[in-house]
């Protein structure tokens, strides 16, 4: 019984941390290109990466040269440039 309770608590906290997109961003970089449903960002650590836009975002929000912070789902397709799915994108001043 005690093992089941501990396992349940561990799984509960893993789910909670997996759903958190308000913490530290995954990518910070400069917008290089904007297309209909994605943006190309250059990050110092990752390099170039195409990021699909979150459902609530519009491409006219982003412009070349802007600095953005991006939260991703953690999965990057290994191509050149890399490709990933963004959960949230914040334009930095």
Helices and strands as residue ranges (DSSP letters): H 2-18, E 27-34, E 38-43, E 47-52, G 59-61, E 67-77, E 82-92
